Amino acid sequence: MSRPRLTLIVNNDVPCGEPGAAAGQKSWSNQFDPFALKAAAPDLWSAYFRARFRSPREVALFCDVSFQTALNWWGAVTAPASHIALLVILTDPGAAAFFGDELARAA
């Protein structure tokens, strides 16, 4: 016995009649250029760390990384990995707004 299959048919030529389903929202990939975001990441993180911490040593202690790694982030040489991004987002309620403001300012 075969399993029933769900088929989704999409027609983008016909507008949706539901309120609040406007086509104003573009996909995230159309709002952010992934390559540009990756290229700007070291500068964004450097600005964040400089705004929140007094020195690379404090960054190293908070993120549990070597002083050299924190110095690289501080100087915008490299950007942190995803687990550090999660740490920052989960511990600093203003982090998302900071990065949003920085991206808006750069645009």
Residue pairs with C-beta under 8 A, 6 or more apart in sequence:
15 23
40 103
40 106
41 79
42 73
42 76
42 77
42 78
42 79
43 76
44 79
44 99
44 102
44 103
45 73
45 76
45 79
45 80
46 73
46 74
46 75
46 76
47 102
48 88
48 95
48 98
48 99
48 102
49 56
49 59
49 70
49 73
49 74
50 74
51 98
52 92
53 59
53 62
55 74
56 67
56 70
56 71
56 73
56 74
57 67
57 70
59 65
59 70
59 73
59 74
60 66
60 67
60 69
60 70
63 69
63 70
63 80
63 84
63 87
65 84
69 78
71 77
72 78
73 79
73 80
80 88
88 95
89 95
89 96
92 98
